[in-house]
């Protein structure tokens, strides 16, 4: 579609003629209605645009003072271009160096429908032809009038027969010439007052050439019309889809209920203690016999209850020793441990061992294994350390260097491992066939000196390297604190059922 604002700028800068005809502004072979909206926004108004007629009137009267221009626009019933928009609009239309698009131009605004000048000319000719006196219509009307007058005057044109020209038919019956003339005059007078059907004599007026041409032009215009659609109208459905949508939702609900696990059956209610006999509550035993006229108000169940008790064997009391034995047979409920496990290397060459792990992870200070052995620390199969958190809260962690004795449920509690370098350290581990698979399930760390060369396997694996200084012991706390942050983050994300 053509943009009228671009037409204005192009024709004005190139000194091409712009014509005004009735309610249209013509740009060469293209015409726009004066009321068609451009995409130039009115100042300080979001949804109001200047019309083609208002821009053309402003351009013709741009030399006038603003007050004079406003008076002229009001007198001609034309939309007024506001004072803040005058300068920018005039520069955009007349200044060739003004190459930027004004801020008031809304590029997303709908573009009005243009009209070819050829169609505009045919419509104007058709309107002019409709205003002219139609010779064919006048001739047809004259013929219809003459035909109608002939029908109306048909009865009156008949001359009344004089009695002299009428002969007597039968003097015996009294039908004289004067009487026959009077009867004929009476019949003619009655005939004039009657309505005669003349539909077959009046022809249907034929359609003129101009009317046919107008119908063809309208049909051509309607065939080229298109429904104006916006983002809102496109999203509006013309079909009611409520039944289909509700059906889909109902099927989804049924499927979810089917996949939902069924709740465990409630345990059977404990049998209530048998209450004593009550004459007022005896109807509850056999309620069906108390309906209508089957009620026996003189009957009592006391005697029957006594007879039944005589034949019943006395209940045997269960000795307390048997109860103790039965309780002893039941296996005790095993408590599931929630203590996280950290695996360290078993080699003595490792910087972290069972000898110094408590100093490293509890006290955040590096002490070598040789120093701990010299101090008399004995080797233990596993060590239980306490992780001190903010607020005085402590969390236990189990440190192990030989995981091959683990039970299956203990492997589920492994949260971190210290890798030394060789791949045989992880041989026969059920967590994975390769170190890469294992490190995707547990958090891996490597403790080394900052001046040592990093092992090739460590550099290829997903391992957090903890580089300690040989002399600067005050840096140890920050390194081990970072270790605990990584472990706790891994537990929260992958094993939240453990303590952390």
C-alpha positions as CSV (number, residue, x, y, z in Angstrom):
1,X,0.0,0.0,0.0
2,X,1.1,3.6,-0.7
3,X,1.9,5.9,2.2
4,X,0.2,9.3,1.8
5,X,2.9,11.0,4.0
6,X,5.6,9.8,1.6
7,X,3.6,10.9,-1.4
8,X,3.4,14.4,0.2
9,X,7.1,14.6,0.7
10,X,8.0,13.2,-2.7
11,X,5.7,15.4,-4.7
12,X,6.6,18.6,-2.8
13,X,10.4,18.1,-3.0
14,X,10.2,17.2,-6.7
15,X,7.8,20.1,-7.5
16,X,5.2,17.7,-8.9
17,X,1.6,18.9,-9.0
18,X,-0.8,17.8,-6.3
19,X,-4.5,18.2,-7.3
20,X,-7.5,18.6,-5.1
21,X,-10.9,17.3,-6.4
22,X,-14.0,17.3,-4.3
23,X,-13.2,15.0,-1.3
24,X,-10.0,13.6,-2.7
25,X,-6.3,14.6,-2.9
26,X,-4.7,13.3,-6.1
27,X,-1.0,12.4,-6.5
28,X,-0.5,11.5,-10.2
29,X,-2.4,8.2,-10.7
30,X,-3.2,7.7,-7.0
31,X,-5.8,9.5,-4.9
32,X,-6.6,9.5,-1.2
33,X,-9.8,10.6,0.6
34,X,-9.3,13.8,2.6
35,X,-10.5,12.0,5.8
36,X,-8.0,9.2,5.4
37,X,-5.5,9.1,8.3
38,X,-1.8,9.3,7.8
39,X,0.8,7.8,10.2
40,X,1.8,11.2,11.6
41,X,0.8,11.4,15.3
42,X,-0.8,14.5,16.8
43,X,1.5,16.0,19.4
44,X,1.0,14.5,22.9
45,X,-1.8,12.2,21.7
46,X,-1.1,8.5,21.2
47,X,-4.0,7.3,19.1
48,X,-4.8,10.4,17.0
49,X,-3.3,11.0,13.6
50,X,-3.4,13.8,11.1
51,X,-5.6,13.3,8.0
52,X,-4.6,13.8,4.4
53,X,-6.8,16.8,4.1
54,X,-5.4,18.5,7.2
55,X,-1.8,18.1,5.9
56,X,-2.7,19.5,2.5
57,X,-4.5,22.5,4.0
58,X,-1.5,23.1,6.3
59,X,0.9,23.0,3.4
60,X,-1.2,25.5,1.4
61,X,-1.4,27.9,4.3
62,X,2.0,27.4,5.9
63,X,3.0,31.0,5.3
64,X,0.1,32.3,7.5
65,X,0.5,33.1,11.1
66,X,-0.6,30.3,13.4
67,X,-3.6,32.2,14.7
68,X,-4.8,33.1,11.2
69,X,-4.2,29.5,10.1
70,X,-6.3,28.2,13.0
71,X,-9.2,30.5,12.1
72,X,-9.1,29.4,8.4
73,X,-9.0,25.8,9.4
74,X,-12.0,26.1,11.7
75,X,-14.0,28.0,9.1
76,X,-13.2,25.2,6.5
77,X,-13.9,22.5,9.1
78,X,-10.4,21.0,8.7
79,X,-8.3,19.4,11.4
80,X,-5.7,21.8,12.9
81,X,-2.0,21.1,12.9
82,X,-0.8,22.0,16.4
83,X,1.9,24.6,17.0
84,X,4.5,22.0,18.3
85,X,4.1,20.0,15.1
86,X,4.3,22.9,12.7
87,X,8.1,23.3,12.4
88,X,9.0,19.6,12.3
89,X,6.2,18.8,9.8
90,X,7.1,21.7,7.5
91,X,10.8,20.7,7.5
92,X,10.0,17.1,6.8
93,X,7.8,18.0,3.8
94,X,9.8,20.9,2.3
95,X,13.5,20.4,3.4
96,X,15.4,18.0,1.3
97,X,18.3,17.8,3.9
98,X,15.9,16.6,6.5
99,X,16.7,12.9,6.1
100,X,15.6,11.5,9.4
101,X,12.1,10.2,10.2
102,X,10.3,12.5,12.7
103,X,9.6,11.0,16.1
104,X,5.9,11.5,15.6
105,X,5.8,9.2,12.6
106,X,4.3,5.8,13.7
107,X,5.7,3.2,11.4
108,X,3.3,0.5,12.8
109,X,0.2,2.5,12.0
110,X,-2.2,1.2,9.4
111,X,-1.9,2.7,5.9
112,X,-5.1,4.0,4.3
113,X,-6.5,2.5,1.2
114,X,-5.6,4.5,-2.0
115,X,-7.9,4.8,-5.0
116,X,-6.7,4.8,-8.6
117,X,-7.6,8.0,-10.5
118,X,-9.1,6.0,-13.3
119,X,-11.7,4.5,-11.0
120,X,-12.2,8.0,-9.4
121,X,-12.9,9.4,-12.9
122,X,-15.5,6.7,-13.7
123,X,-17.3,7.2,-10.4
124,X,-17.4,11.0,-11.0
125,X,-18.8,10.5,-14.5
126,X,-21.4,8.1,-13.2
127,X,-22.4,10.6,-10.5
128,X,-22.6,13.4,-13.1
129,X,-24.6,11.2,-15.4
130,X,-27.0,10.4,-12.6
131,X,-27.7,14.2,-12.0
132,X,-28.5,14.9,-15.7
133,X,-32.1,14.7,-16.9
134,X,-32.6,11.3,-18.4
135,X,-34.2,11.5,-21.8
136,X,-35.1,7.8,-21.7
137,X,-36.8,8.2,-18.4
138,X,-38.8,11.2,-19.6
139,X,-39.9,9.4,-22.8
140,X,-40.9,6.3,-20.8
141,X,-42.8,8.4,-18.3
142,X,-44.6,10.2,-21.1
143,X,-45.7,6.9,-22.7
144,X,-46.8,5.5,-19.3
145,X,-48.9,8.7,-18.7
146,X,-50.5,8.5,-22.1
147,X,-51.3,4.8,-21.6
148,X,-52.8,5.5,-18.2
149,X,-54.9,8.4,-19.5
150,X,-56.2,6.3,-22.3
151,X,-57.3,3.6,-19.8
152,X,-59.0,6.1,-17.5
153,X,-60.7,7.9,-20.4
154,X,-61.8,4.7,-22.1
155,X,-65.2,4.7,-20.4
156,X,-65.8,8.5,-20.7
157,X,-64.9,8.5,-24.4
158,X,-67.9,6.3,-25.2
159,X,-70.7,8.6,-26.3
160,X,-74.0,8.2,-24.7
161,X,-76.5,6.8,-27.2
162,X,-79.3,9.1,-27.8
163,X,-82.8,7.7,-27.4
164,X,-83.6,8.6,-31.0
165,X,-81.1,6.0,-32.2
166,X,-82.4,3.3,-29.9
167,X,-85.3,1.2,-31.2
168,X,-88.0,-0.3,-29.1
169,X,-87.4,-3.9,-28.4
170,X,-90.7,-4.9,-27.0
171,X,-93.5,-2.6,-26.2
172,X,-95.5,-5.4,-24.7
173,X,-92.9,-5.7,-21.9
174,X,-92.4,-2.0,-21.5
175,X,-88.9,-1.8,-23.0
176,X,-89.2,1.4,-24.8
177,X,-86.3,3.3,-26.3
178,X,-86.2,5.8,-23.5
179,X,-86.1,3.1,-20.9
180,X,-83.2,1.2,-22.7
181,X,-81.2,4.5,-22.9
182,X,-81.7,5.1,-19.2
183,X,-80.5,1.5,-18.4
184,X,-77.4,2.0,-20.6
185,X,-76.5,5.3,-18.9
186,X,-76.8,3.7,-15.5
187,X,-74.6,0.8,-16.5
188,X,-71.9,3.2,-17.8
189,X,-72.0,5.2,-14.6
190,X,-71.6,2.1,-12.5
191,X,-68.7,1.0,-14.7
192,X,-66.8,4.2,-14.1
193,X,-66.9,3.7,-10.3
194,X,-65.4,0.2,-10.5
195,X,-61.6,-0.5,-10.4
196,X,-60.2,-2.3,-13.4
197,X,-57.1,-4.6,-13.2
198,X,-54.6,-3.0,-15.5
199,X,-51.5,-4.8,-14.3
200,X,-51.1,-6.6,-17.6
201,X,-51.4,-3.4,-19.6
202,X,-48.7,-1.5,-17.6
203,X,-45.2,-2.7,-18.6
204,X,-42.4,-2.9,-16.0
205,X,-39.9,0.0,-16.4
206,X,-36.7,-1.1,-17.9
207,X,-33.3,-0.5,-16.3
208,X,-31.3,2.2,-17.9
209,X,-27.7,1.9,-19.1
210,X,-26.4,4.3,-16.3
211,X,-28.0,2.2,-13.6
212,X,-26.3,-1.0,-15.0
213,X,-23.0,0.8,-15.2
214,X,-23.3,1.9,-11.5
215,X,-24.1,-1.6,-10.4
216,X,-21.1,-3.0,-12.3
217,X,-18.8,-0.3,-10.7
218,X,-20.1,-1.2,-7.2
219,X,-19.6,-4.9,-7.9
220,X,-16.0,-4.2,-9.0
221,X,-15.3,-2.2,-5.9
222,X,-16.7,-4.8,-3.5
223,X,-14.8,-7.6,-5.2
224,X,-11.5,-5.8,-4.5
225,X,-12.3,-5.0,-0.9
226,X,-10.4,-6.8,1.8
227,X,-11.2,-7.1,5.5
228,X,-9.0,-4.9,7.6
229,X,-7.3,-7.2,10.2
230,X,-5.2,-6.3,13.2
231,X,-3.3,-8.3,15.8
232,X,-6.4,-8.2,17.9
233,X,-8.9,-9.4,15.3
234,X,-6.5,-12.2,14.2
235,X,-6.5,-13.6,17.7
236,X,-10.3,-13.5,17.9
237,X,-11.8,-16.8,16.7
238,X,-15.0,-17.0,14.8
239,X,-15.7,-20.5,16.0
240,X,-16.6,-21.4,19.6
241,X,-13.9,-23.8,20.8
242,X,-15.0,-24.0,24.4
243,X,-16.3,-27.6,24.0
244,X,-13.1,-28.9,22.5
245,X,-10.9,-27.1,25.1
246,X,-12.9,-28.3,28.0
247,X,-12.8,-31.9,26.6
248,X,-9.0,-31.7,26.3
249,X,-8.7,-30.5,29.9
250,X,-11.0,-33.2,31.1
251,X,-9.0,-35.9,29.4
252,X,-5.8,-34.5,30.9
253,X,-7.3,-34.5,34.4
254,X,-8.4,-38.2,34.0
255,X,-4.9,-39.1,32.8
256,X,-3.3,-37.4,35.7
257,X,-5.6,-39.1,38.2
258,X,-4.9,-42.5,36.6
259,X,-1.1,-42.0,36.9
260,X,-1.4,-40.6,40.5
261,X,-0.4,-43.3,43.0
262,X,-3.4,-44.7,45.0
263,X,-3.3,-43.8,48.7
264,X,-2.6,-46.7,51.1
265,X,-5.6,-48.4,52.5
266,X,-6.6,-47.2,55.9
267,X,-6.0,-49.8,58.7
268,X,-9.1,-51.6,59.9
269,X,-10.8,-49.9,62.7
270,X,-10.2,-51.3,66.2
271,X,-13.2,-53.3,67.3
272,X,-15.1,-51.4,69.9
273,X,-15.6,-52.7,73.4
274,X,-18.9,-54.5,73.7
275,X,-21.3,-52.3,75.6
276,X,-23.7,-53.6,78.2
277,X,-27.3,-54.4,77.6
278,X,-29.6,-51.4,77.1
279,X,-33.3,-51.8,76.5
280,X,-33.4,-48.5,74.7
281,X,-30.7,-49.4,72.2
282,X,-31.7,-52.9,71.4
283,X,-33.2,-51.8,68.0
284,X,-29.6,-51.3,66.7
285,X,-28.9,-55.1,66.7
286,X,-31.6,-56.0,64.2
287,X,-33.0,-52.8,62.7
288,X,-34.9,-54.5,59.9
289,X,-37.3,-56.1,62.4
290,X,-38.3,-52.8,64.0
291,X,-39.9,-51.4,60.9
292,X,-43.7,-50.9,60.4
293,X,-45.7,-53.4,62.6
294,X,-43.0,-55.9,63.4
295,X,-42.1,-54.2,66.7
296,X,-42.6,-56.3,69.8
297,X,-42.6,-53.9,72.7
298,X,-43.0,-56.6,75.3
299,X,-40.0,-58.7,74.2
300,X,-36.7,-58.6,75.9
301,X,-33.2,-59.9,74.9
302,X,-31.9,-60.2,78.4
303,X,-32.8,-63.9,78.8
304,X,-31.3,-64.8,75.4
305,X,-28.1,-63.0,76.3
306,X,-27.8,-65.1,79.5
307,X,-28.4,-68.4,77.6
308,X,-25.7,-67.5,75.1
309,X,-23.2,-66.6,77.8
310,X,-23.8,-70.0,79.5
311,X,-22.7,-71.9,76.4
312,X,-19.7,-69.7,75.6
313,X,-16.3,-70.9,76.8
314,X,-14.5,-68.5,79.2
315,X,-11.9,-66.4,77.4
316,X,-8.4,-67.5,77.9
317,X,-6.1,-64.9,79.2
318,X,-2.7,-64.5,77.4
319,X,0.2,-64.6,79.9
320,X,2.6,-61.6,79.9
321,X,5.5,-63.9,79.0
322,X,3.9,-64.8,75.7
323,X,3.4,-61.1,74.9
324,X,7.1,-60.5,75.6
325,X,8.1,-63.4,73.3
326,X,5.8,-62.1,70.5
327,X,7.2,-58.6,70.8
328,X,10.8,-60.0,70.7
329,X,10.1,-61.9,67.5
330,X,9.3,-58.6,65.6
331,X,12.5,-57.2,64.1
332,X,13.3,-53.7,65.2
333,X,12.9,-50.9,62.7
334,X,16.3,-50.0,61.2
335,X,17.2,-46.3,61.4
336,X,18.4,-44.9,58.1
337,X,21.6,-42.8,58.4
338,X,21.6,-39.3,56.9
339,X,25.3,-38.6,57.6
340,X,27.2,-37.6,54.4
341,X,30.4,-39.5,53.5
342,X,33.7,-38.0,52.1
343,X,36.3,-40.4,50.6
344,X,40.0,-39.6,50.8
345,X,43.0,-41.4,49.3
346,X,44.6,-44.2,51.3
347,X,48.1,-43.6,50.1
348,X,50.6,-42.1,52.5
349,X,51.9,-39.7,49.8
350,X,48.6,-37.8,49.7
351,X,48.5,-34.4,51.4
352,X,45.2,-35.4,53.1
353,X,45.0,-38.7,55.1
354,X,43.1,-40.1,58.0
355,X,45.9,-38.7,60.3
356,X,45.5,-35.0,59.4
357,X,42.0,-34.8,58.0
358,X,40.6,-33.5,61.2
359,X,43.1,-30.6,61.3
360,X,42.4,-29.7,57.7
361,X,38.6,-29.9,57.5
362,X,37.7,-29.0,61.1
363,X,40.4,-26.5,62.1
364,X,41.1,-25.1,58.6
365,X,44.9,-25.5,59.1
366,X,47.3,-27.7,57.2
367,X,49.4,-30.2,59.3
368,X,51.3,-32.9,57.6
369,X,50.6,-36.6,58.2
370,X,54.2,-37.1,59.4
371,X,53.8,-34.6,62.1
372,X,50.6,-36.3,63.3
373,X,52.2,-39.7,63.4
374,X,55.1,-38.3,65.3
375,X,52.7,-36.9,67.8
376,X,51.3,-40.4,68.4
377,X,48.1,-40.3,66.4
378,X,47.0,-43.8,65.5
379,X,45.5,-44.8,62.2
380,X,41.8,-45.3,62.3
381,X,39.6,-47.0,59.6
382,X,37.3,-43.9,59.5
383,X,37.1,-40.5,61.1
384,X,34.0,-38.6,62.2
385,X,34.4,-34.8,62.0
386,X,32.1,-31.9,62.8
387,X,31.4,-29.1,60.3
388,X,30.7,-25.9,62.4
389,X,28.3,-23.6,60.7
390,X,26.9,-20.2,61.6
391,X,24.8,-20.0,64.7
392,X,26.7,-22.8,66.5
393,X,25.1,-25.5,64.4
394,X,27.3,-28.6,63.7
395,X,26.9,-31.2,61.0
396,X,28.7,-34.6,61.2
397,X,30.7,-35.9,58.2
398,X,32.1,-39.4,57.9
399,X,35.6,-39.6,56.4
400,X,36.7,-42.9,54.9
401,X,39.8,-44.0,52.9
402,X,38.7,-47.5,52.0
403,X,35.2,-47.5,50.4
404,X,35.3,-51.1,49.2
405,X,33.6,-52.3,52.4
406,X,30.6,-50.0,51.7
407,X,27.0,-51.3,51.6
408,X,24.8,-50.2,48.7
409,X,23.0,-47.6,50.9
410,X,26.3,-46.1,52.0
411,X,27.3,-45.4,48.4
412,X,24.2,-43.2,48.1
413,X,25.5,-41.0,50.9
414,X,28.9,-40.3,49.3
415,X,29.0,-36.6,48.5
416,X,32.7,-35.8,47.8
417,X,36.0,-37.5,47.0
418,X,39.6,-36.3,47.0
419,X,41.3,-37.5,43.8
420,X,45.1,-38.1,43.9
421,X,45.7,-38.6,40.2
422,X,45.9,-42.3,39.1
423,X,42.7,-43.7,37.6
424,X,43.1,-47.0,39.6
425,X,42.0,-45.2,42.7
426,X,38.4,-45.5,41.4
427,X,38.6,-49.2,40.3
428,X,35.5,-51.3,41.0
429,X,33.5,-48.4,42.2
430,X,29.8,-48.9,41.7
431,X,29.2,-45.2,41.0
432,X,30.6,-45.5,37.5
433,X,32.9,-47.3,35.1
434,X,35.2,-44.2,34.6
435,X,36.3,-41.3,36.8
436,X,34.3,-39.0,34.5
437,X,31.0,-40.9,35.3
438,X,31.9,-40.9,39.0
439,X,32.6,-37.2,39.1
440,X,29.2,-36.5,37.5
441,X,27.5,-37.9,40.7
442,X,29.9,-36.8,43.5
443,X,31.9,-33.6,44.0
444,X,35.6,-34.1,43.3
445,X,38.6,-32.2,44.8
446,X,42.4,-32.4,44.4
447,X,44.7,-31.1,47.2
448,X,48.2,-30.1,46.0
449,X,51.0,-27.5,46.5
450,X,50.8,-24.3,44.5
451,X,54.3,-24.8,43.1
452,X,53.8,-28.4,42.0
453,X,53.0,-29.4,38.5
454,X,49.4,-30.5,38.0
455,X,48.8,-34.1,37.1
456,X,47.5,-34.7,33.5
457,X,44.5,-36.7,34.6
458,X,43.5,-34.0,37.1
459,X,43.6,-31.3,34.4
460,X,41.2,-33.4,32.2
461,X,38.7,-34.3,34.9
462,X,36.0,-32.2,36.4
463,X,38.0,-31.6,39.7
464,X,38.3,-28.5,41.9
465,X,42.0,-28.0,42.6
466,X,42.9,-26.8,46.1
467,X,46.4,-25.3,45.9
468,X,48.0,-24.8,49.3
469,X,51.0,-22.6,50.0
470,X,54.0,-24.2,51.6
471,X,54.7,-21.2,53.9
472,X,51.6,-19.0,54.1
473,X,49.4,-20.9,56.5
474,X,47.0,-17.9,57.0
475,X,45.7,-18.7,53.5
476,X,44.5,-22.2,54.5
477,X,41.2,-21.1,56.0
478,X,39.9,-19.5,52.8
479,X,40.8,-22.6,50.8
480,X,39.1,-25.1,53.1
481,X,36.1,-22.7,53.6
482,X,35.6,-22.7,49.8
483,X,35.8,-26.6,49.9
484,X,32.8,-26.7,52.4
485,X,30.8,-24.3,50.3
486,X,31.2,-26.5,47.2
487,X,30.2,-29.7,49.2
488,X,27.1,-28.1,50.7
489,X,26.0,-26.7,47.4
490,X,26.3,-30.2,45.8
491,X,24.2,-31.7,48.6
492,X,21.5,-29.2,48.3
493,X,21.3,-29.8,44.5
494,X,21.7,-33.5,44.2
495,X,21.2,-35.1,47.7
496,X,18.9,-32.9,49.8
497,X,17.9,-35.9,52.0
498,X,21.3,-35.8,53.7
499,X,22.3,-33.5,56.5
500,X,24.0,-30.3,55.4
